[in-house]
């Protein structure tokens, strides 16, 4: 994990500023762009060897102008994958539950949609062969910027080393400078409309 160039409160302040900038940019994206990007990302991920080999995929339901996951969830289901989705707990941590189709999702806190199926426990994410996560940006080393709740940093801390962890983003959100804090957990790849980028030292041209 990269060293923290924004220690303490400075890191949090830098993240807040970048987060506001990226959310503003997302809000300017048209519905047509969001939809086209969603279809492209789904196509790339469903063809990825890591996803094709996976028995269980931890995914999520997109909201607002996030890169959409509807096509992806349908494709995973059609491919016979076991899909588990997050359920936000009162303490901000994530439980997990099986995806049983779009009709089994219900509104939840913070504008989320969550499955009504049986809860599997916080450690269920550790059973997934692929973990797909939301974000606002990622740096070349895999340091991801989320929305600030820390839910996915806690979840990623439970994922075994070597698991394919991938953040879904727009292309211009991949490879940015992301402020680091000690609790941040990196991912190994980013999926955007142009394709999947492997992250880590040496992954981007200098």
N, C-alpha and C positions, 0 to 999 in steps of 0.2 A: 504494500500500500504506500502511496506517495507520502512524503513528509508533509506536515501541516504548514502551509505558507501563511495561513490566516489564523493564528492561535487564538483560543478563547473567544471572547465576544466578537472580536473582529471577524472571525470566520463566519459566525452567525449573521453578522451585518452584511458581509459580502454576499453570502448566499441569498439573503432577503432581497438585495438589490438585483442580483442576477435573476432570481425567481420572478420578480415583478416584470422585468424586461421580457423574459421569455413568455410569460402568460399574456402580456400585451400583444406580443407577436402572434401567439396562437389565436387570440381573439379576432385577429384580422384575417384569418384564413377562411376561405369560402367553404360552404357545405360541399360543393363539388370537389374542391381540393382535398378536403378531409376524407371524403368517400373514395376518391381515386387512390389516395395514399393508403387507406385501409386495405383496399383490395390488393395493392402491390405488396404490402408487408405480409399479408396472409399468404400470397403466392410464394414469396421467398421462404417464409418459415415452414410452410407445409412441404416444401421440396428439400429442406435442409436435412442432411443425414442424421443429425442429432435428434430432430423431431420425428423423422420417419422410423428411427429405431426405438423411440421412447414408448414405454407402456403407459406411464403416467405423466401428465403435463400439468404443472401448476400454472394457471393463467389468471386473468382478471377481466372484469367487465369495464370497458372504457366509458368515460363520461365527458360531456361537453365537447371541446375541440381537441381532446386527446386523439392520437392515432387510433382509429376505430378497431375494435376486436370482434365485432359481430361476425364478419366473414371468417375470421380465424377460428372462432369457437365452433361455428358450423362445420368447417373443414376438419377440425380435430375430431369432432363427434362422428362425422362421416367416415373418417379413417379408422374408427374403432378405438380411439385413445380414451383412456380414463382421464377425465379432466377434473381438477379440483380448483375451486375458486375461494378467494379470501372472504372472511366475515369479520368485520371490524368490531373489536371488543371495547368495553368501556374504558380500559386503560390504554387504548391505542395500539395494542398488540393485535395480531391476526390469528383467528381460528380458520379452519378450512372445511369446506363441504363439497360433495360431488356436484358437478353440473349435470342437470337432467333436461336441459333444453331451455330456450328463451322464455317459455311460458311459466317456468318455475322460479323466475327471478322476481324479487319484491323490492320496493323502495326501502332504503335504510338511511342511517345518519349521513350527513355531509353530502347528500345528493347521490349516494352510491346505490347500486343494484346488487342484491346478494341472493344466493340460493336459499331455498327453504328446506333443503334436504338435511339429512342427519349431520351433526357436527363431528368432525374427525379429530379435533384437538390441534393445539398449536404446533406440535411436532410433525404433523402430517406432511408439511412441506418438505421434510427431509426424505420422504419416500418418493418424491418426484424425480424422474430422469431428466426433465427439462423444467426450468423455472423461468417464466416470462413475467417481467415486472414493468410497471409504469415509471415514468420519469419526465423530467423537463430538459435534461441535457446529460451528456457524459463526456469525460475527458479521454485522451488516448490511452490512459492506464486503466480505464474501466471505472473510475470514480464517478458515481451517479449523483445527480441533483434531483431530489424528490420535492414533494410539496411541504416538507418541514415537520411532518408528524413523527417520523422515525419508525413507522410501522414496518416498512420493508427492510430497514437495516436490522431490526430484530429478527425478522423472518429469515433474511439471508444468513444471519449468524448461525442458524440451525441447519443450513444446507451443507451437505458433505463437500469437501474439497474435490474438485474434478467434475462436479455437476455443471451442465451447460446452463448458465444463468445469462439471460439476455434482456436488455431494456428496449422497449419499442419507442421510437422517436421519429421526428421528421429529419430529413437529411441535414439541414442546417443547424441541428442541435447536437450533432455527433462530432466529437473532436474539439469541443470548446475547453477553455480553462475553467475548471470547477473548483471553488474553494473547498478545502479539506478540513474535516474535524475528526477527532480520534474515533468516534463511533461509526464512521462511514464504512460501508461494506462494498467492495467493488464487484462488478459483473465482468463476465469474460467476453461478451459480445453485445453489439447493438444492431437492431433490425430497423432499417428505414426503407422508404420507397425504392431507393436505388439498389438495395441489397443488404446483406449481412456483413458487418465489419467485425473481425476479431480484434479484441482489445488487449493491451498489455505492452510492456516495453518493446520498442521496435516495430509496433504494429502500424504506425503512421510514418510516412517519410519525414525525415528531419527537415 
